[in-house]
């Protein structure tokens, strides 16, 4: 059991996540994440067909206030 926790400590956190994971972490809907991406408040990286959101993008989003209403 101790060796499992040692292995888990050495595995780095993911640098990016899916839109669903980002919505879950922020506590908002997937539609809200889509709006934040469309308004350029949340950066994305595309790898093939996958849309990934960098972890530091979530952190910078939370440093400021951002409206989700379309202008």
N, C-alpha and C positions, 0 to 999 in steps of 0.2 A: 504494500500500500504506500509506503514512504517513497519507493522508487517511482511510482506513478505520479505523485505530486512533484517530484524533482523533474521529471520529464515535462510536465505541464508548465513548470516555471521557465523552462528553457525555450519553449515554443513561443515565438514572437506573436504579438497581436497582428491581426490582419491590417494591412495598410489601407484597404478600401473595402467597401461593402456594397451589397445590392440596394436598390431603392426600397425594397420591402424591409430589409434589415435597418436601413437608415430611418424609415418611418417608425419602426418599432422602437428604436433607440431614442428618437425624439418624442415619441408618444403622440404622433400625429397620423393622419391618414396618408395613404399612398398618393391620393390626389393632391394633398398639400405639398408633398415632396415634389411631385410633378410641376406644381405651380412655382415652387422655389427655384427649380431648375430652369423653367421657362423664363423667369424674371432675372436669371443670372445671379441669384443670391446663393445658390448652392452649385459648386463646380462638379462636373462629371468627367470621367475618362471612359472612352469606349475601347473595348478590346473585342474585336469581332462584333458579335451581336450583343455582347454583354455591356450593360451600362453600370459603371462602378462609381461610387462616391468616395473620394478620399476622406479618411478619418479626420485629417486636419481641416477639411472643408466644413465638417459638422461643427468642429470646435470654433472656427472663425464665425460661422453663422450664429452661434450662441453668444458670441461676444457683443452683438449689437441687436437692435430691434429691427425687424423686417416685416412689412405688411405683405399679406398674401393676396390682397385684392388686385385684380387686373386693372391697370391704369386706363 
